[in-house]
């Protein structure tokens, strides 16, 4: 009998622990998409502080662009923030006409971290010309004080 009680106790303990780690996947997916949308809105408004609100501000934060064989990697929040400020000041393209749409999301969500893949299709207006750019994006997020924030943001140009 003690053996069965011990087994029952162990199963109850495992079940109790696993129930504590349950994630409302749909709710968290929507919260993560809201961060991606807030980042887009701030980017188009050239609001680097708004873009910064989407990031954890840690030395381990990383932003990576891959274009063909060229990789640009920015490590650490201070460096990412400086880069975001420089991007916000870039007036070489018309952000009022340009747009980007996101699609094909894939999520893997744990209670306090997540990775997300999605695609971005850009229509960029510059010097009365239109450029169409397709990107794949991989984002790793951490939940900080109940809010999702980018820890790693990698984008690459798709052919």
SEVOSE-469488 format. One record per atom (N, C-alpha, C): residue number from 1; atom name; x, y, z. Coordinates in Angstrom, 3 decimals. Layout:
BEGIN
   seq   atom         xx         yy         zz
   NUM     CA          X          Y          Z
...
end
This chain:
BEGIN
   seq   atom         xx         yy         zz
     1      N      0.825     -1.193      0.000
     1     CA      0.000      0.000      0.000
     1      C      0.867      1.253      0.000
     2      N      1.937      1.237      0.818
     2     CA      2.825      2.393      0.879
     2      C      3.455      2.659     -0.490
     3      N      3.764      1.581     -1.218
     3     CA      4.349      1.721     -2.551
     3      C      3.379      2.459     -3.467
     4      N      2.083      2.110     -3.437
     4     CA      1.083      2.769     -4.278
     4      C      0.854      4.218     -3.857
     5      N      0.884      4.465     -2.562
     5     CA      0.746      5.843     -2.074
     5      C      1.927      6.692     -2.546
     6      N      3.113      6.100     -2.488
     6     CA      4.307      6.817     -2.937
     6      C      4.200      7.131     -4.437
     7      N      3.745      6.159     -5.225
     7     CA      3.560      6.383     -6.665
     7      C      2.512      7.466     -6.901
     8      N      1.391      7.393     -6.195
     8     CA      0.341      8.398     -6.319
     8      C      0.854      9.780     -5.932
     9      N      1.634      9.853     -4.836
     9     CA      2.209     11.128     -4.396
     9      C      3.146     11.693     -5.469
    10      N      3.992     10.828     -6.027
    10     CA      4.947     11.261     -7.053
    10      C      4.210     11.767     -8.295
    11      N      3.195     11.030     -8.727
    11     CA      2.428     11.471     -9.897
    11      C      1.713     12.796     -9.631
    12      N      1.178     12.949     -8.431
    12     CA      0.508     14.203     -8.068
    12      C      1.489     15.365     -8.068
    13      N      2.680     15.115     -7.561
    13     CA      3.705     16.157     -7.530
    13      C      4.107     16.563     -8.948
    14      N      4.333     15.575     -9.809
    14     CA      4.698     15.866    -11.200
    14      C      3.578     16.633    -11.892
    15      N      2.350     16.206    -11.698
    15     CA      1.205     16.884    -12.305
    15      C      1.090     18.318    -11.784
    16      N      1.298     18.516    -10.497
    16     CA      1.227     19.861     -9.917
    16      C      2.281     20.778    -10.485
    17      N      3.493     20.258    -10.658
    17     CA      4.578     21.063    -11.226
    17      C      4.272     21.391    -12.682
    18      N      3.810     20.388    -13.454
    18     CA      3.541     20.654    -14.866
    18      C      2.391     21.626    -15.042
    19      N      1.408     21.623    -14.150
    19     CA      0.294     22.562    -14.262
    19      C      0.736     23.995    -14.010
    20      N      1.777     24.163    -13.183
    20     CA      2.257     25.514    -12.898
    20      C      2.925     26.140    -14.113
    21      N      3.419     25.324    -15.026
    21     CA      4.145     25.836    -16.182
    21      C      3.281     25.927    -17.432
    22      N      1.993     25.784    -17.324
    22     CA      1.107     25.876    -18.473
    22      C      1.129     27.303    -19.020
    23      N      1.085     27.397    -20.315
    23     CA      1.116     28.685    -20.988
    23      C     -0.152     28.811    -21.823
    24      N     -0.816     29.941    -21.717
    24     CA     -1.952     30.235    -22.588
    24      C     -1.359     30.678    -23.922
    25      N     -1.121     29.714    -24.786
    25     CA     -0.385     29.946    -26.031
    25      C     -1.009     31.038    -26.885
    26      N     -2.309     30.979    -27.072
    26     CA     -2.959     31.982    -27.933
    26      C     -2.772     33.398    -27.358
    27      N     -2.940     33.548    -26.067
    27     CA     -2.775     34.854    -25.415
    27      C     -1.337     35.363    -25.573
    28      N     -0.376     34.463    -25.374
    28     CA      1.031     34.871    -25.477
    28      C      1.415     35.173    -26.921
    29      N      0.877     34.418    -27.879
    29     CA      1.143     34.721    -29.292
    29      C      0.650     36.122    -29.636
    30      N     -0.535     36.466    -29.175
    30     CA     -1.082     37.804    -29.440
    30      C     -0.239     38.887    -28.763
    31      N      0.226     38.625    -27.553
    31     CA      1.069     39.599    -26.845
    31      C      2.400     39.793    -27.576
    32      N      2.961     38.711    -28.102
    32     CA      4.221     38.808    -28.855
    32      C      3.997     39.554    -30.169
    33      N      2.909     39.235    -30.870
    33     CA      2.603     39.970    -32.103
    33      C      2.420     41.464    -31.815
    34      N      1.859     41.799    -30.664
    34     CA      1.675     43.209    -30.302
    34      C      3.027     43.900    -30.151
    35      N      4.032     43.211    -29.642
    35     CA      5.383     43.781    -29.532
    35      C      5.948     44.021    -30.926
    36      N      5.793     43.042    -31.811
    36     CA      6.297     43.172    -33.187
    36      C      5.598     44.338    -33.894
    37      N      4.303     44.477    -33.679
    37     CA      3.555     45.594    -34.283
    37      C      3.966     46.939    -33.682
    38      N      4.204     46.982    -32.379
    38     CA      4.650     48.225    -31.729
    38      C      6.024     48.631    -32.260
    39      N      6.891     47.645    -32.468
    39     CA      8.210     47.902    -33.033
    39      C      8.072     48.485    -34.437
    40      N      7.194     47.884    -35.253
    40     CA      6.971     48.388    -36.611
    40      C      6.455     49.821    -36.583
    41      N      5.459     50.094    -35.754
    41     CA      4.877     51.441    -35.685
    41      C      5.926     52.466    -35.279
    42      N      6.722     52.133    -34.273
    42     CA      7.768     53.066    -33.825
    42      C      8.829     53.259    -34.912
    43      N      9.189     52.182    -35.601
    43     CA     10.178     52.257    -36.671
    43      C      9.718     53.200    -37.775
    44      N      8.466     53.084    -38.189
    44     CA      7.951     53.941    -39.257
    44      C      7.774     55.385    -38.803
    45      N      7.583     55.604    -37.508
    45     CA      7.496     56.978    -36.985
    45      C      8.876     57.555    -36.703
    46      N      9.912     56.755    -36.925
    46     CA     11.298     57.131    -36.635
    46      C     11.475     57.447    -35.148
    47      N     10.818     56.673    -34.317
    47     CA     10.822     56.825    -32.864
    47      C     11.729     55.760    -32.255
    48      N     13.008     56.067    -32.142
    48     CA     13.928     55.050    -31.646
    48      C     13.685     54.725    -30.179
    49      N     13.096     55.642    -29.411
    49     CA     12.739     55.313    -28.029
    49      C     11.611     54.279    -28.006
    50      N     10.661     54.417    -28.908
    50     CA      9.583     53.441    -29.018
    50      C     10.101     52.083    -29.434
    51      N     11.046     52.058    -30.358
    51     CA     11.673     50.797    -30.747
    51      C     12.390     50.211    -29.533
    52      N     13.057     51.061    -28.787
    52     CA     13.785     50.618    -27.591
    52      C     12.885     49.994    -26.543
    53      N     11.631     50.426    -26.480
    53     CA     10.686     49.841    -25.529
    53      C     10.434     48.367    -25.806
    54      N     10.767     47.917    -27.001
    54     CA     10.538     46.519    -27.383
    54      C     11.721     45.615    -27.010
    55      N     12.786     46.174    -26.505
    55     CA     14.016     45.430    -26.217
    55      C     14.274     45.301    -24.722
    56      N     14.908     44.176    -24.326
    56     CA     15.492     44.119    -22.990
    56      C     16.785     44.917    -23.079
    57      N     17.112     45.597    -22.042
    57     CA     18.276     46.476    -22.080
    57      C     19.429     45.812    -21.331
    58      N     20.022     44.813    -22.006
    58     CA     21.071     44.005    -21.411
    58      C     22.276     43.920    -22.343
    59      N     23.450     43.703    -21.773
    59     CA     24.640     43.524    -22.610
    59      C     24.550     42.302    -23.526
    60      N     23.682     41.347    -23.196
    60     CA     23.552     40.135    -23.997
    60      C     22.576     40.280    -25.162
    61      N     21.894     41.408    -25.285
    61     CA     20.976     41.628    -26.413
    61      C     21.766     41.630    -27.721
    62      N     21.158     41.054    -28.773
    62     CA     21.859     40.947    -30.058
    62      C     20.880     41.229    -31.193
    63      N     21.346     41.996    -32.186
    63     CA     20.593     42.231    -33.410
    63      C     21.511     41.874    -34.579
    64      N     20.991     41.041    -35.507
    64     CA     21.801     40.545    -36.615
    64      C     21.037     40.726    -37.923
    65      N     21.724     41.250    -38.943
    65     CA     21.201     41.310    -40.316
    65      C     22.100     40.428    -41.165
    66      N     21.498     39.637    -42.026
    66     CA     22.268     38.850    -42.984
    66      C     21.723     39.186    -44.365
    67      N     22.606     39.669    -45.232
    67     CA     22.242     40.025    -46.599
    67      C     23.236     39.323    -47.514
    68      N     22.800     38.230    -48.112
    68     CA     23.721     37.441    -48.930
    68      C     24.796     36.839    -48.037
    69      N     26.034     37.140    -48.346
    69     CA     27.154     36.628    -47.551
    69      C     27.590     37.600    -46.459
    70      N     26.971     38.775    -46.420
    70     CA     27.371     39.800    -45.454
    70      C     26.511     39.704    -44.190
    71      N     27.161     39.672    -43.047
    71     CA     26.468     39.660    -41.760
    71      C     26.869     40.897    -40.958
    72      N     25.868     41.561    -40.399
    72     CA     26.108     42.682    -39.496
    72      C     25.539     42.288    -38.141
    73      N     26.376     42.315    -37.114
    73     CA     25.948     41.905    -35.782
    73      C     26.213     43.037    -34.802
    74      N     25.175     43.376    -34.040
    74     CA     25.293     44.410    -33.017
    74      C     25.024     43.743    -31.684
    75      N     25.978     43.830    -30.772
    75     CA     25.875     43.159    -29.481
    75      C     25.776     44.186    -28.369
    76      N     24.824     43.982    -27.483
    76     CA     24.667     44.838    -26.302
    76      C     23.649     45.939    -26.534
    77      N     22.847     46.193    -25.512
    77     CA     21.783     47.179    -25.637
    77      C     22.301     48.555    -26.036
    78      N     23.390     49.016    -25.434
    78     CA     23.884     50.360    -25.757
    78      C     24.206     50.492    -27.241
    79      N     24.806     49.462    -27.816
    79     CA     25.140     49.492    -29.245
    79      C     23.890     49.387    -30.120
    80      N     22.940     48.546    -29.712
    80     CA     21.681     48.431    -30.464
    80      C     20.948     49.765    -30.433
    81      N     20.893     50.389    -29.266
    81     CA     20.208     51.674    -29.124
    81      C     20.842     52.741    -30.020
    82      N     22.167     52.794    -30.055
    82     CA     22.853     53.757    -30.922
    82      C     22.528     53.489    -32.387
    83      N     22.477     52.217    -32.770
    83     CA     22.136     51.843    -34.137
    83      C     20.702     52.235    -34.466
    84      N     19.777     52.018    -33.525
    84     CA     18.384     52.377    -33.736
    84      C     18.236     53.888    -33.924
    85      N     18.992     54.648    -33.152
    85     CA     18.937     56.109    -33.284
    85      C     19.420     56.522    -34.677
    86      N     20.494     55.902    -35.140
    86     CA     21.024     56.199    -36.474
    86      C     20.002     55.837    -37.556
    87      N     19.343     54.680    -37.407
    87     CA     18.310     54.279    -38.375
    87      C     17.143     55.261    -38.368
    88      N     16.760     55.722    -37.189
    88     CA     15.626     56.648    -37.075
    88      C     15.926     57.966    -37.786
    89      N     17.192     58.350    -37.821
    89     CA     17.579     59.602    -38.470
    89      C     17.742     59.458    -39.983
    90      N     17.697     58.233    -40.499
    90     CA     17.875     57.967    -41.928
    90      C     16.647     58.458    -42.690
    91      N     16.855     59.392    -43.601
    91     CA     15.758     59.969    -44.398
    91      C     15.861     59.558    -45.866
    92      N     16.581     58.470    -46.162
    92     CA     16.827     58.084    -47.550
    92      C     15.632     57.402    -48.216
    93      N     14.592     57.092    -47.443
    93     CA     13.407     56.468    -48.022
    93      C     12.156     57.043    -47.377
    94      N     11.061     56.946    -48.111
    94     CA      9.806     57.567    -47.683
    94      C      9.008     56.600    -46.802
    95      N      9.034     56.850    -45.503
    95     CA      8.336     55.973    -44.557
    95      C      6.827     56.178    -44.593
    96      N      6.365     57.283    -45.146
    96     CA      4.923     57.496    -45.251
    96      C      4.303     56.629    -46.346
    97      N      5.016     56.403    -47.432
    97     CA      4.518     55.565    -48.530
    97      C      4.869     54.088    -48.329
    98      N      6.000     53.823    -47.714
    98     CA      6.492     52.451    -47.573
    98      C      5.653     51.670    -46.568
    99      N      5.711     50.359    -46.701
    99     CA      4.983     49.518    -45.762
    99      C      5.659     48.158    -45.644
   100      N      5.300     47.455    -44.584
   100     CA      5.776     46.089    -44.382
   100      C      4.622     45.276    -43.810
   101      N      4.500     44.048    -44.306
   101     CA      3.494     43.131    -43.775
   101      C      4.199     41.894    -43.241
   102      N      3.637     41.331    -42.174
   102     CA      4.213     40.147    -41.535
   102      C      3.291     38.957    -41.753
   103      N      3.882     37.790    -41.928
   103     CA      3.090     36.584    -42.167
   103      C      3.873     35.346    -41.743
   104      N      3.197     34.209    -41.856
   104     CA      3.801     32.889    -41.643
   104      C      4.511     32.751    -40.295
   105      N      3.819     33.149    -39.253
   105     CA      4.378     33.059    -37.903
   105      C      4.507     31.605    -37.446
   106      N      5.583     31.319    -36.756
   106     CA      5.784     30.069    -36.018
   106      C      6.233     30.464    -34.616
   107      N      5.648     29.845    -33.607
   107     CA      5.951     30.195    -32.216
   107      C      6.387     28.959    -31.435
   108      N      7.284     29.168    -30.492
   108     CA      7.580     28.189    -29.447
   108      C      7.666     29.008    -28.166
   109      N      6.687     28.824    -27.285
   109     CA      6.546     29.711    -26.135
   109      C      6.652     28.916    -24.842
   110      N      7.494     29.386    -23.948
   110     CA      7.620     28.875    -22.581
   110      C      7.120     29.995    -21.655
   111      N      7.031     29.727    -20.363
   111     CA      6.478     30.773    -19.481
   111      C      7.192     32.130    -19.562
   112      N      8.529     32.146    -19.684
   112     CA      9.239     33.427    -19.643
   112      C     10.167     33.666    -20.821
   113      N     10.079     32.834    -21.856
   113     CA     10.868     33.074    -23.060
   113      C     10.159     32.444    -24.244
   114      N     10.500     32.916    -25.417
   114     CA      9.856     32.418    -26.629
   114      C     10.781     32.652    -27.816
   115      N     10.623     31.805    -28.817
   115     CA     11.238     32.116    -30.102
   115      C     10.134     32.184    -31.140
   116      N     10.331     33.076    -32.083
   116     CA      9.322     33.320    -33.106
   116      C     10.022     33.433    -34.453
   117      N      9.445     32.774    -35.446
   117     CA      9.866     32.974    -36.828
   117      C      8.688     33.628    -37.541
   118      N      8.979     34.598    -38.368
   118     CA      7.950     35.146    -39.250
   118      C      8.636     35.769    -40.461
   119      N      7.831     36.058    -41.467
   119     CA      8.361     36.654    -42.692
   119      C      7.869     38.088    -42.803
   120      N      8.687     38.921    -43.406
   120     CA      8.348     40.327    -43.623
   120      C      8.458     40.621    -45.113
   121      N      7.436     41.257    -45.642
   121     CA      7.440     41.692    -47.048
   121      C      7.385     43.208    -47.069
   122      N      8.475     43.797    -47.516
   122     CA      8.617     45.252    -47.542
   122      C      8.303     45.802    -48.927
   123      N      7.680     46.952    -48.950
   123     CA      7.508     47.763    -50.150
   123      C      8.092     49.123    -49.772
   124      N      9.291     49.389    -50.251
   124     CA     10.045     50.572    -49.844
   124      C     10.113     51.572    -50.995
   125      N      9.718     52.805    -50.718
   125     CA      9.775     53.886    -51.705
   125      C     10.989     54.758    -51.412
   126      N     11.849     54.868    -52.423
   126     CA     13.060     55.668    -52.289
   126      C     13.373     56.289    -53.646
   127      N     13.528     57.599    -53.667
   127     CA     13.854     58.309    -54.915
   127      C     12.893     57.937    -56.045
   128      N     11.610     57.950    -55.767
   128     CA     10.557     57.628    -56.746
   128      C     10.669     56.227    -57.331
   129      N     11.376     55.342    -56.657
   129     CA     11.463     53.944    -57.057
   129      C     10.894     53.084    -55.939
   130      N     10.384     51.920    -56.331
   130     CA      9.839     50.977    -55.348
   130      C     10.741     49.752    -55.298
   131      N     11.124     49.372    -54.088
   131     CA     11.897     48.141    -53.890
   131      C     11.034     47.179    -53.087
   132      N     10.966     45.942    -53.523
   132     CA     10.271     44.898    -52.777
   132      C     11.323     43.989    -52.164
   133      N     11.253     43.867    -50.860
   133     CA     12.246     43.096    -50.111
   133      C     11.513     42.060    -49.278
   134      N     11.991     40.824    -49.344
   134     CA     11.430     39.751    -48.525
   134      C     12.475     39.349    -47.489
   135      N     11.999     39.232    -46.243
   135     CA     12.895     38.847    -45.150
   135      C     12.310     37.678    -44.382
   136      N     13.207     36.887    -43.833
   136     CA     12.868     35.932    -42.791
   136      C     13.357     36.541    -41.495
   137      N     12.621     36.342    -40.411
   137     CA     13.005     36.925    -39.130
   137      C     12.914     35.863    -38.038
   138      N     13.922     35.818    -37.218
   138     CA     13.944     34.947    -36.051
   138      C     14.127     35.852    -34.844
   139      N     13.203     35.754    -33.908
   139     CA     13.227     36.616    -32.734
   139      C     13.179     35.741    -31.485
   140      N     14.053     36.018    -30.549
   140     CA     13.996     35.389    -29.235
   140      C     13.581     36.477    -28.259
   141      N     12.551     36.188    -27.495
   141     CA     12.015     37.167    -26.543
   141      C     12.085     36.624    -25.123
   142      N     12.182     37.557    -24.169
   142     CA     12.091     37.237    -22.748
   142      C     10.920     38.012    -22.179
   143      N     10.295     37.417    -21.184
   143     CA      9.223     38.127    -20.500
   143      C      9.838     38.832    -19.305
   144      N      9.727     40.162    -19.303
   144     CA     10.296     40.989    -18.243
   144      C      9.141     41.739    -17.581
   145      N      8.954     41.505    -16.312
   145     CA      7.870     42.143    -15.559
   145      C      6.536     42.005    -16.298
   146      N      6.289     40.807    -16.829
   146     CA      5.022     40.512    -17.491
   146      C      4.913     40.974    -18.936
   147      N      5.978     41.570    -19.492
   147     CA      5.940     42.065    -20.868
   147      C      7.026     41.396    -21.700
   148      N      6.652     41.024    -22.920
   148     CA      7.620     40.422    -23.837
   148      C      8.553     41.481    -24.397
   149      N      9.845     41.142    -24.465
   149     CA     10.872     42.044    -25.000
   149      C     11.841     41.239    -25.860
   150      N     12.368     41.876    -26.908
   150     CA     13.374     41.224    -27.740
   150      C     14.659     41.021    -26.946
   151      N     15.224     39.819    -27.074
   151     CA     16.566     39.549    -26.555
   151      C     17.529     39.370    -27.732
   152      N     17.012     38.750    -28.796
   152     CA     17.777     38.558    -30.020
   152      C     16.828     38.766    -31.190
   153      N     17.294     39.510    -32.168
   153     CA     16.500     39.792    -33.368
   153      C     17.412     39.554    -34.555
   154      N     17.075     38.555    -35.359
   154     CA     17.879     38.257    -36.544
   154      C     16.980     38.330    -37.767
   155      N     17.450     39.028    -38.778
   155     CA     16.713     39.063    -40.031
   155      C     17.649     38.781    -41.178
   156      N     17.104     38.105    -42.171
   156     CA     17.891     37.788    -43.344
   156      C     17.046     38.006    -44.592
   157      N     17.717     38.403    -45.645
   157     CA     17.057     38.663    -46.923
   157      C     16.770     37.346    -47.619
   158      N     15.507     37.219    -48.043
   158     CA     15.112     36.029    -48.789
   158      C     15.139     36.373    -50.279
   159      N     15.467     35.417    -51.069
   159     CA     15.511     35.623    -52.524
   159      C     14.122     35.527    -53.096
end
